Amino acid sequence: MFVGTWNVGGRPPHRGLNLRDWLTSTPSSPDIYVLGFQEIVPLNAGNVLGPEDKGPAGKWLSLIRQVLNPAGIHGDASEADSPSAEKPPRMVGIFLCVWVRSSIMHRITALEVSCVGRGIMGCMGNKGSISISMTLERTTFCFICTHLASGEKDGDEVRRNSDVAEIVKRTRFQQSRRLAAPPPHLPETILEHDKIIWLGDLNYRLASANSDTHQLLQKNDWESLLQKDQLLIEQRAGRVFAGWEEGRIYFPPTYKYLANSDIYAVDQAKSREKRRIPAWCDRILWRGKGMKQMSYVRGESRFSDHRPVYSLFSVLMNDGLFDRGGVKAAAVDSRKREG
């Protein structure tokens, strides 16, 4: 299973954008792709309060399809929307899609989407989550794509912790309530699933940035800088993501870069870009037995002020058996369910 997250900075993708290096960097072809994006539209008042712009999501899907199902090789992908009866709250800029081999598409059941807004007034969709629940054979999966509260002041991590807690509390999958005789294993909450992946721009920054931080940045001393990482500090203290796992980070901070460059937006007096202390904002965590992380790395596209992050997992199904079957992929996306 390939899991990727990317904050694309409110920019629509152009036709020449290369996703191949990001999506085909693994030594083997995954059976499932879980791809989460943040800020596929600018988070301005017009987009937050106005009508939804569905154009960017379609453009991203088209680019992904060109890589996973190039014409004449694996055939065209098909898409299926969640059967959720109720339209969830509109999520602004957050986009989550799941691609699977066509040979296992028919084995996926109980597909459900749930959205939680954590932006303006604690409920608007400029920050929050989109979650997809699905069952493959007898194994339940949940994928949570999030964009948490921003800010690099000391204390802002408390708001992010609160976002995580509210997303876990408020995310509900209603299908079990609609079925007359739901299967006993059909989950309603995030934590009731067998395999769980949390991905996105979690926005945790470096604690107490000072001159020492700048020196470590100049030395590319990522190991020492990670000692200041708010997410690691908060998790070790038991204040967030208790019981969750994250792979060891060996890559440089993923945010914030100057436009179209490999230069961090720090101490750039002549630049119009906002100054930010570099941080590992973009993360992938998991929870559940039978999951082994094979890799945890970042991409190097200069398209956004964030670098994409991706991870490859080996997943043991509950029955221990899984037939990979063919190679053609089919898509399940939350495009219509995010607004």
N, C-alpha and C positions, 0 to 999 in steps of 0.2 A: 504494500500500500504506500503510494506516494502522497505526501501531505505538503502543500505549499501555501505560503501567505505572503501578500505583497500590498503595501500601502502605495498606491500609484499617484498620490498627490493631486487628485482632482483633474488629471489630464486624460482626455479620450485617447485610445490607442490609435496609432497610424498604421497603415497597411504594411509598412516596412519593419514594424517592430518585431524583433526576433525573440520568440518564446522557446525556440528549440533547445537552446543551451540550458534553459531552466528546466524544461519538462522531460528532456531525454538524456539527462546527465547520470542516470543510474546504470549500473552494470547489467541489469536485467529489466525486462518489460513488466511494470507493475500490473496487477489485476484491477486495482482501484486507484483512481486519482481523486484527491480531495483538495480543491483549490479555492482559497478564500482571498478576497480583495477588500481593501478599505479605500474610501475616497475615490470611487470611480466617477464621481461628480464632485465639483467644488462644494465645500460645506458652507455656502453662503445662505443668507436669509431667503433668497428666492427659491433655492432648491429645498431648504428645510421646510418652508411654509407653503410653497407653491406646488404646482402640478408636477408629477413625477416625470423624469426624463428617462425613458427605457432604452434610448439609443446606445449609451455606452456599454450596458450589459450585453446587448446583442453583438457589439463589435468585439468584446472580449471573448465571447463564446465562439465567434467565427475564427478568431486567431488561434484559440485553443484547438478547435476542430481541425484546422489546417495541420497542426503538429501531430495530434493523436490519431487522426483519420485522414491522411492526405489522399486526395482523389486518385483512384486507380490502384491503391495499395491495400487499404483495409476497408474501403467503401465508406459510405456516408454514415454519420452518427444519427441516431434518433434520440428525441428528447421526450421526457415524460415529466409532467408537473405533479407536485404533491396533491393527493386526493383530499386535502384538508377542506372541510366544508365551510369553515369560517375564515374570512379574509383577515390575516394578521395585521398588526399596526405597520404603517409604512416605515421601512428602514431606508435611510438616506445615505447612499454611497457604499453601503456594506453589501457584498455580493458573495454568495457561496454556491459552488456547483460540485457535483460528484459525478465522475465518469467511471463506468465499469465495462468490462468485456461483455460483448453482446451475448456470449455463451452463458453468462451467469445472470443476465438481466432478468430472466423469467424466475430466478430463485429469490429475487428481492421482493419482500412484502412489507406491509405496514409502514409505508413511506409517509412521513409526516414532517411538517415545518412549524417552528415556533419562533416568534420574534419578541424581543424585549427592548424597549426604548429607554436609554439612560442619559439622554442629552439635556437640552434646555428644559428646565423645571423637572428634571428627573424622569421625563417620559418621552421627550421628542426623539426622533430617530437619527439625529446627527451623531449620536454615540449609542452603543448598545450591542445587540447580538442577533444573529440569525443562526438557528440550530436545525439540523436535519437528523431525524431518527429513521432508522431503517433496520430491517431484519434480513440477514442473508443466511439461508438454511435455518438453523436454530440458534444463530448468534446475533445478538442485537448490538447495533452500532449507534453512536451519537457523535456528531461533528458540530462543534460550536465555533463560529467565526465571530470575533469581537473587535470592537474599537472602543477602548476604555478612555476615561477622563484624561485630558492632556495637562500639561504644566510641569515645570521642573523645579518648583519651589519645594523646600522641605515641608512635608505635611501633605503634599498632593498625592502621595502614595496611599493615604487613607481613603481618598475618594475612589481611587482605583480598586482598593480592597472592597469598598462598599459596592462598586459596580459588579465585581465578581460574585459577591454574596447575593445581590439582588437578582442577577441573571440565573444563578443556580436556584434561587427560591421561586422566581416567577416563570421560568420556562416550563411549559406544560404541553404534553402531546395528548390530544383529546380523543384519538381514535379508540382507545380502550373503553371510553365512556359511550361511544356510539354503537359499538358492537353488542348484539344481544348476548353473545357468549364469547367474550374475548379470550384468547389463549392465556394461560396463567403466567406466561413469561413476558407478555407485552408491556413494555415500560411506559410510565407516564411522566417521570422526571428524568433529569440528566443522569443522576447517580444510580438509577435503577438499570442502566444499560450495562452490557458485558464489556464492551470496548468503547472507550471515550477519548476523543481527541479535542483539545482546546487550542485554537490557533488564532493569530491575528496581531494587530497593533495594540499590544497591551499597555504601551506608553510608560512603563516603568523606567525611571531615569537613574542617574548616579547620585547617591546621597552625599550631601555636604561637599559639593564641588569647590575646589580651591587650587592654589598654585601647584600642589602635589599632583592633582588630577591632570593639569596641563603637561607636567613633566612626564607623567606616565603615558600620556597620549603621544608625545613626541618620541618616546622610546618604543612605542607599539607594545607596551607591557600590558597585554590584555588580561593576563591572569591576575595581576595586582588590581587593575581597574574593576574586575568582576567582584572584588571584595566590597566594592561600593555599590554594587547593583541592588536597587531597591527590591526587585522581585525576589532575589535570593535571600536578602535580609529578612523580608517580610515572611517568606515561606519558612525559613528556618526558625523564626520566632513563633510560628503557628498561627499567624494572623491572616493567611490567605493560602489557598491551594493545599490544604492539609491532605495528605494521602495521594497527591499527584506527583508525577515524575517528569523530569526534564533532562535531556542529555547534556553532557558537558559541552560547554561552548569553547571552541577554538578559533572562531572567526572574529574579525574586528566589529566594532559597533556598527549597526545598520542604519543609524540616523544621527545627525542630519547632514546631508551633502548639499553643496552648492549645485545649482542647475547644470546638468550635463557635464559633471566633473567628478573627480575622485578626491576632491578637497572638502573637508568638513567645514560646516558653516560656523566656525568659532574664530573670534578675533579677526573678523573680516570687516574692517572699518569702512572700506569703500564699497562694500556690497549692499544691495537692497534686501538681501535675504536676512531673515531674523537670525540672530546669533543663538546657537543652541550648543550646550555641552553634548558631545557625542554620547549615544546610549544604545543599549540593546533593546529597542522598543518592540521589535518584531520577534515573536516567540511561538514555540510549539510545545505543548505539554500533553501528557497522556495519563490515563488511569484505567486499570483493568488487568487481569491476569492473561498470560499467553501472548503478550506483546513485547517484541524485542526491537529496539531502535538500531538500525544498521548504519545510518549516517545522519548527521545534523550539520548542515552547511548553509552558506548564503550564496546567492548569485551576484553577478557584477554588472548588471544592466544599469546604465546611467539615466534611464528614462525618468526616474522619480528621485525625490530627495531621500527616499528609503531604498535600501537594497532588499530584494526578495530573499526569503528564507525557505528552505525545504528540508524535509526529512523522509527517510525511507524506513518503513516498518515491516517486519516479518510477523504475521498474525496467525496464531494457532486457533482454528475454529473450535467451537465447543465440542463437536463430535470427533475432532482430530482428523477429519477427512475433508478433502476439497479437490474437486476436479477442475483444473483451469480451463479446459476446453479450448475454444477457438481464440482468435486474436482480434477480432473486430470489437470496437468499443461502442458503447451506447451511453448517452448522457442523461443524468437526472439533475435538474437545476432548480434553484430557488428564485429565478428571475421574476416570475409573476407573483411569487409569494413574498417578495420584499416590499411590495407596494401596489 
